[in-house]
């Protein structure tokens, strides 16, 4: 029973964390998770209506929205993003309720405060890039769309300063071309279509000119654009060629000097250890010398004391018998009894 309860809770958590199921979206659309719900979207240039994807006419624009909290707006599964999404969609649905409106798709959310904002000081203002899709045969144009939005803004205190976006800029296409349909326009230099069915041109992930250079790599920035930089351990020289970092440096653009610091610390530590070893040897040598001197002094002192008290002294020539120090004078009359005294007759045998 307990195992069944755990399995049920696990399944419930899985469903809550992934709101998109196999049959959540139909008609060739794909599902996008929000915080507590999901939305169905189609490929660029199509809108989701009546469970199918329909080809539409795109009117891109940028609108300013006041929001109390701008944290985690880059995460579509966050609470703040879902609140912003619902407010933007509700606004456009009200603005286009009498038109052949299809769907609004949020393309990008920027938390930087736009210039010329009419919001009061202290308000958090975000710029939301949207693509409003209408029926393919709609009679609406950019002017009628902008007029409908301006009328709706007057009744929406949290919405302000809508501006139409140039379709060539929106699709990432070259200026002067036919940008009414993103599939037909030519991408700007440094842009490409990631997939054949994608209308919007994206920054090149990694230009071939970058990968052909030695010791280079292509990095993707937060805005989706790419940048050709040197690999870790290399840095561009005056000729824009990636050269190996000097000794002690590493990392991107040779900004990591950990190896240099480690080398300096190792050298200092080696010098200190060598100095300590030399000092220890000198101290030990001095201690041995002092010990020998002290031993000799003690021996001399013992010999002197022994001589003063007994008349004997420790032998210095290595013999096992001590020498007797005598103090008889030479002419004191003490002679060898076996010597021949002067004037004594020798026996004649």
C-alpha positions in Angstrom: 0.0 0.0 0.0 2.8 2.4 0.9 4.6 1.6 -2.4 1.4 2.4 -4.3 1.0 5.8 -2.5 4.6 6.7 -3.4 4.1 5.7 -7.0 0.9 7.8 -7.2 2.7 10.8 -5.7 5.6 10.4 -8.1 3.2 10.2 -11.1 1.3 13.3 -9.8 4.6 15.3 -9.5 5.6 14.2 -13.0 2.3 15.5 -14.4 2.6 18.8 -12.6 6.2 19.3 -13.7 5.4 18.5 -17.3 2.1 19.9 -18.3 2.6 19.0 -21.9 1.3 15.5 -22.7 1.4 13.5 -25.9 -2.1 14.7 -27.0 -1.9 18.3 -25.5 -1.5 19.9 -28.9 -2.8 18.8 -32.3 -2.7 19.8 -35.9 1.1 19.9 -36.3 1.6 22.3 -33.3 4.0 21.9 -30.5 3.4 22.3 -26.7 5.2 24.9 -24.5 5.1 24.5 -20.7 4.3 27.5 -18.5 4.1 27.5 -14.7 0.6 26.0 -14.3 -0.6 25.6 -17.8 0.6 25.1 -21.4 0.2 26.7 -24.8 0.1 25.4 -28.3 2.2 27.1 -30.9 2.9 26.6 -34.6 6.0 27.2 -36.7 6.8 30.8 -37.8 4.1 32.3 -40.0 1.3 30.0 -38.7 -1.1 30.4 -35.8 -3.0 27.8 -33.7 -6.7 27.9 -34.0 -9.4 25.2 -33.6 -6.8 22.6 -32.9 -4.9 23.1 -36.2 -2.2 25.3 -37.5 -3.3 27.9 -40.0 -1.1 30.1 -42.2 -1.5 33.8 -41.2 -0.3 37.3 -41.9 2.3 38.5 -39.3 2.3 42.0 -37.8 5.3 42.3 -35.5 5.6 45.0 -32.8 7.1 45.9 -29.5 5.0 46.8 -26.5 5.8 48.1 -23.0 4.3 46.3 -20.0 4.4 47.3 -16.4 5.0 44.4 -14.0 5.6 44.3 -10.3 8.4 41.8 -10.5 10.9 41.2 -13.3 12.7 38.3 -11.8 12.9 35.0 -13.8 11.2 36.5 -16.9 13.7 34.6 -19.0 12.2 31.3 -17.7 8.9 30.4 -19.3 8.0 28.0 -16.5 8.3 30.8 -13.8 5.3 32.4 -12.2 6.3 35.9 -13.3 6.6 34.9 -16.9 3.2 33.2 -16.9 1.6 36.3 -15.3 3.2 38.5 -18.0 2.2 36.1 -20.8 -1.5 36.0 -19.7 -1.7 39.8 -19.3 -0.2 40.4 -22.8 -2.4 37.8 -24.5 -5.5 39.1 -22.7 -4.7 42.6 -23.9 -4.4 41.7 -27.6 -7.4 39.5 -27.5 -9.4 42.5 -26.3 -7.8 44.9 -28.8 -8.6 42.6 -31.8 -11.9 41.1 -30.7 -13.8 42.4 -33.7 -11.1 41.6 -36.2 -10.0 38.3 -37.9 -7.4 37.9 -35.3 -5.6 34.5 -35.0 -3.0 34.5 -32.2 -0.3 36.5 -30.5 3.1 34.9 -30.0 5.7 36.4 -27.6 9.1 36.3 -29.3 11.3 38.0 -26.6 11.1 39.7 -23.3 13.6 42.5 -22.4 13.8 43.7 -18.8 15.8 46.9 -19.7 13.7 50.0 -19.3 12.9 51.4 -22.8 13.7 55.0 -23.6 10.9 57.4 -23.5 8.7 55.3 -21.2 5.6 57.0 -20.0 5.4 54.9 -16.8 5.7 56.5 -13.4 9.1 56.5 -11.6 9.7 53.3 -9.7 7.6 51.1 -12.0 9.2 48.0 -13.5 8.8 48.2 -17.3 9.7 45.5 -19.7 9.7 45.5 -23.5 7.9 42.5 -25.1 8.4 41.7 -28.8 5.3 40.1 -30.2 4.1 38.7 -33.4 0.3 39.3 -34.0 -1.0 36.8 -36.5 -4.2 37.4 -38.5 -5.9 35.4 -41.2 -3.9 35.0 -44.4 -6.4 37.0 -46.4 -7.0 39.7 -43.8 -7.7 43.3 -45.0 -5.8 44.7 -42.0 -2.6 46.5 -42.3 0.0 48.0 -40.0 -1.9 51.3 -39.6 -5.2 49.7 -38.7 -3.5 47.3 -36.3 -1.6 50.2 -34.6 -4.9 52.2 -34.3 -6.7 49.2 -32.6 -3.8 48.8 -30.1 -3.7 52.5 -29.2 -7.4 52.5 -28.5 -7.0 49.5 -26.2 -4.0 51.1 -24.4 -6.2 53.9 -23.2 -8.2 51.4 -21.1 -5.2 49.4 -19.9 -3.0 51.0 -17.2 -0.3 48.4 -17.4 0.2 48.6 -21.2 1.9 51.5 -23.0 3.9 52.7 -26.0 3.3 50.1 -28.7 5.4 50.4 -31.8 5.3 48.5 -35.1 8.4 46.7 -35.9 9.9 46.6 -39.4 9.2 43.1 -40.9 12.7 42.9 -42.4 14.1 43.6 -39.0 11.7 41.1 -37.3 12.6 38.3 -39.7 16.4 39.2 -39.7 16.3 39.8 -43.5 18.1 42.3 -45.6 16.5 45.7 -46.0 14.8 46.5 -49.3 13.7 43.0 -50.0 10.3 41.4 -49.9 9.9 40.9 -46.1 6.1 40.4 -46.0 6.9 36.7 -45.9 10.0 35.6 -43.9 10.4 32.5 -46.1 11.0 34.5 -49.2 13.4 37.2 -47.9 17.2 36.9 -47.8 18.9 36.7 -44.4 21.2 39.5 -43.3 24.9 38.9 -43.3 25.8 36.7 -40.3 22.3 35.3 -40.1 20.8 32.0 -41.3 17.6 30.0 -41.0 18.3 27.1 -38.6 15.6 25.0 -40.3 14.1 25.1 -43.7 10.6 25.6 -42.2 11.8 28.5 -40.0 10.8 32.0 -41.3 13.0 34.0 -38.9 16.7 34.3 -39.6 18.9 33.6 -36.6 22.5 34.7 -35.9 25.0 32.2 -37.3 25.9 29.6 -34.7 29.4 29.3 -35.9 30.7 31.0 -39.1 32.9 28.9 -41.2 35.5 31.7 -41.2 35.8 31.2 -37.5 36.3 27.4 -37.5 38.9 27.6 -40.2 41.3 29.7 -38.1 43.7 27.8 -35.8 43.0 27.8 -32.0 39.6 29.5 -32.3 36.1 28.6 -31.2 32.6 29.9 -31.7 30.6 30.9 -28.6 26.9 31.7 -28.5 25.8 34.7 -26.5 22.6 35.1 -24.5 20.9 37.0 -27.3 21.6 34.0 -29.7 24.3 35.7 -31.6 27.7 34.1 -32.0 31.2 35.4 -31.3 34.5 34.0 -32.7 37.0 33.9 -29.8 40.3 32.1 -29.0 40.2 28.8 -27.2 41.1 28.6 -23.6 44.8 29.0 -23.2 45.1 31.4 -26.1 44.8 35.1 -26.7 44.6 37.3 -29.8 47.7 39.3 -30.7 48.0 42.5 -32.6 47.5 40.6 -35.9 44.2 39.0 -34.6 45.9 35.6 -34.4 45.3 33.4 -31.4 48.7 32.8 -29.7 49.5 30.6 -26.6 49.3 32.4 -23.3 52.6 33.4 -21.6 54.0 31.3 -18.8 51.8 31.3 -15.7 48.6 32.3 -17.5 45.7 30.3 -18.8 41.9 30.4 -19.5 39.9 32.5 -21.8 41.9 35.5 -23.1 44.7 34.4 -20.6 42.9 36.0 -17.7 43.5 33.1 -15.3 46.9 33.6 -13.5 46.4 30.7 -11.0 49.4 28.9 -12.4 51.6 32.0 -12.0 50.5 32.5 -8.4 51.1 28.8 -7.7 54.6 29.0 -9.1 55.4 32.1 -7.0 54.1 30.5 -3.9 56.0 27.2 -4.6 59.2 29.1 -5.1 58.8 31.1 -1.9 57.9 27.9 0.0 61.0 26.2 -1.5 63.3 29.0 -0.4 61.8 29.0 3.1 62.2 25.2 3.4 65.8 25.3 2.2 66.6 28.1 4.6 65.1 26.1 7.5 67.2 23.0 6.5 70.4 25.0 6.4 69.6 26.7 9.7 68.9 23.3 11.3 72.2 21.9 10.0 74.2 24.9 11.4 72.4 24.7 14.7 73.1 20.9 15.0 76.8 21.4 14.0 77.2 24.2 16.6 75.5 22.0 19.2 77.9 19.1 18.5 80.9 21.3 18.7 79.8 22.9 21.9 79.2 19.4 23.3 82.7 18.2 22.5 84.2 21.4 24.0 82.1 20.8 27.1 83.3 17.2 27.3 87.0 18.2 27.1 86.5 20.9 29.7 84.9 18.4 32.1 87.7 15.8 31.5 90.3 18.5 32.2 88.5 19.5 35.3 88.2 15.9 36.5 92.0 15.3 35.9 92.8 18.4 37.8 90.6 17.5 40.7 92.0 13.9 40.8 95.6 15.2 40.7 95.0 17.6 43.6 93.4 15.0 45.8 95.4 11.8 45.1 98.3 12.8 43.1 97.2 10.6 40.2 96.1 11.8 36.9 94.2 10.1 34.1 96.6 8.7 31.5 96.8 10.7 28.3 98.9 8.2 26.4 96.4 5.4 26.4 98.0 3.2 29.1 96.0 1.4 31.7 98.0 2.5 34.7 97.9 6.0 36.0 101.1 7.9 36.4 102.3 9.0 39.8 103.3 12.6 40.1 106.2 13.1 42.5 107.4 16.3 44.0 110.8 15.2 45.3 113.5 17.6 44.3 116.4 16.4 42.4 119.0 17.0 45.2 116.8 16.0 48.1 118.8 12.9 48.9 116.1 10.5 47.7 117.9 8.2 45.2 117.5 4.8 43.8 118.7 2.3 46.4 120.0 0.1 43.7 122.0 2.6 42.0 125.9 2.6 42.7 126.5 5.4 45.1 129.6 7.5 44.6 132.5 6.3 46.8 131.1 2.9 47.5 133.5 0.0 46.6 132.3 -2.5 44.2 132.5 -6.1 45.2 135.2 -8.1 43.5 134.0 -11.6 42.8 
